Amino acid sequence: MRWGRTGTSGSSKLVGPKELELALSDFIGAYVGKVGKEWSARHPGAAPLPGKYQHLRTKKYDGKAGKWQYFLTSDPMGKADGWYDYDPGNAAEVEKLFHDHHGNPILSTRFVHSDTSGFTYKVDLEKGMQTNVTSGRARPIRRVVD
């Protein structure tokens, strides 16, 4: 079972091996503790109970793959103003966030850490903006489909 803030690797707990009945009982107990509802009453995508986690919907995005870009202006390193591609690792991560958002519209704002720059960004897919959480600098982002 995995849980945590969206856009992060979160937390998980692996216990076992166990007999199937005991494993199911442990899972259901953990689910009730995290979500606040019985497994039999689950409703993926429903709003979470106060102080509890939301059970996310899984919906496969069947559209074309996209390329992610940010708009750079007034770069202190002298780069020209314009659209620049995300680094491959961050592009793949934001594309996954886009797919998650497609099935769970509540997940419009997520956090992404760039190993290249060392910064963490708040990515708002609804507004098409990324904000550096350290400096507060916001930039437009876009998804381009060939």
ChimeraX commands (.cxc) that place a marker at each C-alpha (Angstrom):
marker #1 position 0.00,0.00,0.00 radius 0.5
marker #1 position 1.32,3.46,-0.90 radius 0.5
marker #1 position 0.14,6.85,0.40 radius 0.5
marker #1 position 1.38,10.43,0.58 radius 0.5
marker #1 position 1.29,13.88,-0.98 radius 0.5
marker #1 position 0.62,13.69,-4.69 radius 0.5
marker #1 position 3.59,14.41,-6.88 radius 0.5
marker #1 position 5.96,12.72,-4.42 radius 0.5
marker #1 position 7.07,9.14,-4.00 radius 0.5
marker #1 position 5.02,9.07,-0.80 radius 0.5
marker #1 position 5.28,6.35,1.82 radius 0.5
marker #1 position 4.65,2.65,1.69 radius 0.5
marker #1 position 4.63,-0.35,3.94 radius 0.5
marker #1 position 5.47,-3.89,2.91 radius 0.5
marker #1 position 4.81,-6.68,5.39 radius 0.5
marker #1 position 4.94,-10.36,4.65 radius 0.5
marker #1 position 4.84,-12.90,3.30 radius 0.5
marker #1 position 1.42,-13.67,4.79 radius 0.5
marker #1 position -1.52,-15.92,4.18 radius 0.5
marker #1 position -4.04,-14.30,1.84 radius 0.5
marker #1 position -6.75,-13.81,4.49 radius 0.5
marker #1 position -4.36,-12.12,6.92 radius 0.5
marker #1 position -2.90,-9.94,4.15 radius 0.5
marker #1 position -6.39,-8.82,3.07 radius 0.5
marker #1 position -7.34,-8.08,6.67 radius 0.5
marker #1 position -4.19,-5.98,7.14 radius 0.5
marker #1 position -4.82,-4.12,3.88 radius 0.5
marker #1 position -8.43,-3.34,4.77 radius 0.5
marker #1 position -7.37,-2.11,8.21 radius 0.5
marker #1 position -4.75,0.18,6.69 radius 0.5
marker #1 position -7.26,1.41,4.09 radius 0.5
marker #1 position -9.83,2.28,6.76 radius 0.5
marker #1 position -7.13,4.09,8.76 radius 0.5
marker #1 position -5.94,6.16,5.79 radius 0.5
marker #1 position -9.23,6.79,3.95 radius 0.5
marker #1 position -11.75,6.57,6.81 radius 0.5
marker #1 position -14.13,4.30,4.89 radius 0.5
marker #1 position -14.58,0.57,4.65 radius 0.5
marker #1 position -13.08,-1.04,1.53 radius 0.5
marker #1 position -16.58,-2.29,0.62 radius 0.5
marker #1 position -17.81,1.35,0.62 radius 0.5
marker #1 position -14.92,2.72,-1.49 radius 0.5
marker #1 position -15.65,5.24,-4.20 radius 0.5
marker #1 position -12.50,6.21,-6.13 radius 0.5
marker #1 position -12.45,9.90,-6.95 radius 0.5
marker #1 position -14.85,10.92,-4.17 radius 0.5
marker #1 position -13.85,13.86,-2.01 radius 0.5
marker #1 position -11.75,12.81,0.98 radius 0.5
marker #1 position -13.08,12.87,4.53 radius 0.5
marker #1 position -11.54,15.62,6.70 radius 0.5
marker #1 position -8.00,14.67,7.71 radius 0.5
marker #1 position -8.00,11.54,5.52 radius 0.5
marker #1 position -6.52,10.56,2.18 radius 0.5
marker #1 position -8.48,10.44,-1.05 radius 0.5
marker #1 position -8.80,7.15,-2.93 radius 0.5
marker #1 position -7.74,8.23,-6.42 radius 0.5
marker #1 position -9.38,7.03,-9.56 radius 0.5
marker #1 position -7.25,5.15,-12.07 radius 0.5
marker #1 position -8.14,6.09,-15.62 radius 0.5
marker #1 position -5.80,5.46,-18.49 radius 0.5
marker #1 position -5.13,8.50,-20.67 radius 0.5
marker #1 position -5.41,7.32,-24.24 radius 0.5
marker #1 position -4.36,10.50,-26.02 radius 0.5
marker #1 position -1.06,11.29,-27.69 radius 0.5
marker #1 position 2.12,11.78,-25.69 radius 0.5
marker #1 position 3.11,15.38,-25.10 radius 0.5
marker #1 position 6.31,17.38,-24.74 radius 0.5
marker #1 position 6.56,19.86,-21.85 radius 0.5
marker #1 position 8.05,23.33,-22.11 radius 0.5
marker #1 position 8.48,26.42,-19.92 radius 0.5
marker #1 position 8.68,30.06,-21.02 radius 0.5
marker #1 position 11.90,31.75,-19.95 radius 0.5
marker #1 position 12.27,35.53,-19.67 radius 0.5
marker #1 position 15.08,37.70,-18.30 radius 0.5
marker #1 position 17.41,34.76,-17.73 radius 0.5
marker #1 position 20.39,35.72,-15.52 radius 0.5
marker #1 position 22.58,33.32,-17.56 radius 0.5
marker #1 position 21.77,35.18,-20.80 radius 0.5
marker #1 position 19.46,32.67,-22.53 radius 0.5
marker #1 position 17.13,34.27,-25.04 radius 0.5
marker #1 position 13.49,34.73,-24.04 radius 0.5
marker #1 position 11.35,31.89,-25.34 radius 0.5
marker #1 position 10.03,28.36,-24.88 radius 0.5
marker #1 position 12.48,25.70,-23.65 radius 0.5
marker #1 position 11.97,21.94,-23.33 radius 0.5
marker #1 position 11.87,20.39,-19.87 radius 0.5
marker #1 position 14.74,18.06,-19.03 radius 0.5
marker #1 position 13.77,14.50,-20.10 radius 0.5
marker #1 position 13.29,13.24,-16.51 radius 0.5
marker #1 position 11.10,16.17,-15.48 radius 0.5
marker #1 position 9.19,16.04,-18.76 radius 0.5
marker #1 position 8.33,12.38,-18.11 radius 0.5
marker #1 position 7.28,13.20,-14.54 radius 0.5
marker #1 position 5.04,16.10,-15.57 radius 0.5
marker #1 position 3.54,13.98,-18.37 radius 0.5
marker #1 position 2.65,11.35,-15.75 radius 0.5
marker #1 position 1.11,14.09,-13.58 radius 0.5
marker #1 position -0.90,15.19,-16.62 radius 0.5
marker #1 position -2.19,11.63,-17.09 radius 0.5
marker #1 position -3.06,11.39,-13.36 radius 0.5
marker #1 position -4.85,14.75,-13.59 radius 0.5
marker #1 position -6.85,13.48,-16.56 radius 0.5
marker #1 position -8.44,10.81,-14.35 radius 0.5
marker #1 position -8.51,12.93,-11.17 radius 0.5
marker #1 position -9.22,16.62,-11.92 radius 0.5
marker #1 position -8.65,17.47,-8.25 radius 0.5
marker #1 position -4.94,16.81,-8.85 radius 0.5
marker #1 position -4.29,20.00,-10.81 radius 0.5
marker #1 position -1.47,21.25,-8.58 radius 0.5
marker #1 position 1.54,19.05,-7.88 radius 0.5
marker #1 position 5.18,19.40,-6.83 radius 0.5
marker #1 position 8.14,18.39,-9.02 radius 0.5
marker #1 position 11.81,18.42,-8.03 radius 0.5
marker #1 position 14.39,19.10,-10.74 radius 0.5
marker #1 position 17.65,17.28,-10.14 radius 0.5
marker #1 position 19.24,19.41,-12.88 radius 0.5
marker #1 position 18.50,22.77,-11.24 radius 0.5
marker #1 position 18.14,21.54,-7.66 radius 0.5
marker #1 position 14.85,23.42,-7.29 radius 0.5
marker #1 position 11.34,22.23,-6.48 radius 0.5
marker #1 position 8.47,23.62,-8.52 radius 0.5
marker #1 position 4.77,23.86,-7.84 radius 0.5
marker #1 position 3.20,22.84,-11.15 radius 0.5
marker #1 position -0.37,24.01,-11.76 radius 0.5
marker #1 position -1.74,22.12,-14.74 radius 0.5
marker #1 position -5.02,24.07,-14.79 radius 0.5
marker #1 position -3.31,27.47,-14.91 radius 0.5
marker #1 position -0.37,26.32,-17.04 radius 0.5
marker #1 position 2.17,27.71,-14.57 radius 0.5
marker #1 position 5.19,26.46,-12.64 radius 0.5
marker #1 position 6.39,28.30,-9.54 radius 0.5
marker #1 position 9.81,27.89,-7.97 radius 0.5
marker #1 position 8.95,27.21,-4.30 radius 0.5
marker #1 position 12.22,28.82,-3.12 radius 0.5
marker #1 position 12.21,32.06,-5.12 radius 0.5
marker #1 position 8.49,32.36,-5.86 radius 0.5
marker #1 position 9.29,32.98,-9.56 radius 0.5
marker #1 position 6.40,31.79,-11.76 radius 0.5
marker #1 position 6.65,30.86,-15.42 radius 0.5
marker #1 position 4.11,29.72,-18.01 radius 0.5
marker #1 position 4.31,26.06,-19.07 radius 0.5
marker #1 position 2.72,24.23,-21.95 radius 0.5
marker #1 position 2.23,20.75,-23.33 radius 0.5
marker #1 position 2.95,20.36,-27.03 radius 0.5
marker #1 position 1.64,17.39,-28.99 radius 0.5
marker #1 position 3.27,16.64,-32.34 radius 0.5
marker link #1:1,2 radius 0.2
marker link #1:2,3 radius 0.2
marker link #1:3,4 radius 0.2
marker link #1:4,5 radius 0.2
marker link #1:5,6 radius 0.2
marker link #1:6,7 radius 0.2
marker link #1:7,8 radius 0.2
marker link #1:8,9 radius 0.2
marker link #1:9,10 radius 0.2
marker link #1:10,11 radius 0.2
marker link #1:11,12 radius 0.2
marker link #1:12,13 radius 0.2
marker link #1:13,14 radius 0.2
marker link #1:14,15 radius 0.2
marker link #1:15,16 radius 0.2
marker link #1:16,17 radius 0.2
marker link #1:17,18 radius 0.2
marker link #1:18,19 radius 0.2
marker link #1:19,20 radius 0.2
marker link #1:20,21 radius 0.2
marker link #1:21,22 radius 0.2
marker link #1:22,23 radius 0.2
marker link #1:23,24 radius 0.2
marker link #1:24,25 radius 0.2
marker link #1:25,26 radius 0.2
marker link #1:26,27 radius 0.2
marker link #1:27,28 radius 0.2
marker link #1:28,29 radius 0.2
marker link #1:29,30 radius 0.2
marker link #1:30,31 radius 0.2
marker link #1:31,32 radius 0.2
marker link #1:32,33 radius 0.2
marker link #1:33,34 radius 0.2
marker link #1:34,35 radius 0.2
marker link #1:35,36 radius 0.2
marker link #1:36,37 radius 0.2
marker link #1:37,38 radius 0.2
marker link #1:38,39 radius 0.2
marker link #1:39,40 radius 0.2
marker link #1:40,41 radius 0.2
marker link #1:41,42 radius 0.2
marker link #1:42,43 radius 0.2
marker link #1:43,44 radius 0.2
marker link #1:44,45 radius 0.2
marker link #1:45,46 radius 0.2
marker link #1:46,47 radius 0.2
marker link #1:47,48 radius 0.2
marker link #1:48,49 radius 0.2
marker link #1:49,50 radius 0.2
marker link #1:50,51 radius 0.2
marker link #1:51,52 radius 0.2
marker link #1:52,53 radius 0.2
marker link #1:53,54 radius 0.2
marker link #1:54,55 radius 0.2
marker link #1:55,56 radius 0.2
marker link #1:56,57 radius 0.2
marker link #1:57,58 radius 0.2
marker link #1:58,59 radius 0.2
marker link #1:59,60 radius 0.2
marker link #1:60,61 radius 0.2
marker link #1:61,62 radius 0.2
marker link #1:62,63 radius 0.2
marker link #1:63,64 radius 0.2
marker link #1:64,65 radius 0.2
marker link #1:65,66 radius 0.2
marker link #1:66,67 radius 0.2
marker link #1:67,68 radius 0.2
marker link #1:68,69 radius 0.2
marker link #1:69,70 radius 0.2
marker link #1:70,71 radius 0.2
marker link #1:71,72 radius 0.2
marker link #1:72,73 radius 0.2
marker link #1:73,74 radius 0.2
marker link #1:74,75 radius 0.2
marker link #1:75,76 radius 0.2
marker link #1:76,77 radius 0.2
marker link #1:77,78 radius 0.2
marker link #1:78,79 radius 0.2
marker link #1:79,80 radius 0.2
marker link #1:80,81 radius 0.2
marker link #1:81,82 radius 0.2
marker link #1:82,83 radius 0.2
marker link #1:83,84 radius 0.2
marker link #1:84,85 radius 0.2
marker link #1:85,86 radius 0.2
marker link #1:86,87 radius 0.2
marker link #1:87,88 radius 0.2
marker link #1:88,89 radius 0.2
marker link #1:89,90 radius 0.2
marker link #1:90,91 radius 0.2
marker link #1:91,92 radius 0.2
marker link #1:92,93 radius 0.2
marker link #1:93,94 radius 0.2
marker link #1:94,95 radius 0.2
marker link #1:95,96 radius 0.2
marker link #1:96,97 radius 0.2
marker link #1:97,98 radius 0.2
marker link #1:98,99 radius 0.2
marker link #1:99,100 radius 0.2
marker link #1:100,101 radius 0.2
marker link #1:101,102 radius 0.2
marker link #1:102,103 radius 0.2
marker link #1:103,104 radius 0.2
marker link #1:104,105 radius 0.2
marker link #1:105,106 radius 0.2
marker link #1:106,107 radius 0.2
marker link #1:107,108 radius 0.2
marker link #1:108,109 radius 0.2
marker link #1:109,110 radius 0.2
marker link #1:110,111 radius 0.2
marker link #1:111,112 radius 0.2
marker link #1:112,113 radius 0.2
marker link #1:113,114 radius 0.2
marker link #1:114,115 radius 0.2
marker link #1:115,116 radius 0.2
marker link #1:116,117 radius 0.2
marker link #1:117,118 radius 0.2
marker link #1:118,119 radius 0.2
marker link #1:119,120 radius 0.2
marker link #1:120,121 radius 0.2
marker link #1:121,122 radius 0.2
marker link #1:122,123 radius 0.2
marker link #1:123,124 radius 0.2
marker link #1:124,125 radius 0.2
marker link #1:125,126 radius 0.2
marker link #1:126,127 radius 0.2
marker link #1:127,128 radius 0.2
marker link #1:128,129 radius 0.2
marker link #1:129,130 radius 0.2
marker link #1:130,131 radius 0.2
marker link #1:131,132 radius 0.2
marker link #1:132,133 radius 0.2
marker link #1:133,134 radius 0.2
marker link #1:134,135 radius 0.2
marker link #1:135,136 radius 0.2
marker link #1:136,137 radius 0.2
marker link #1:137,138 radius 0.2
marker link #1:138,139 radius 0.2
marker link #1:139,140 radius 0.2
marker link #1:140,141 radius 0.2
marker link #1:141,142 radius 0.2
marker link #1:142,143 radius 0.2
marker link #1:143,144 radius 0.2
marker link #1:144,145 radius 0.2
marker link #1:145,146 radius 0.2
view
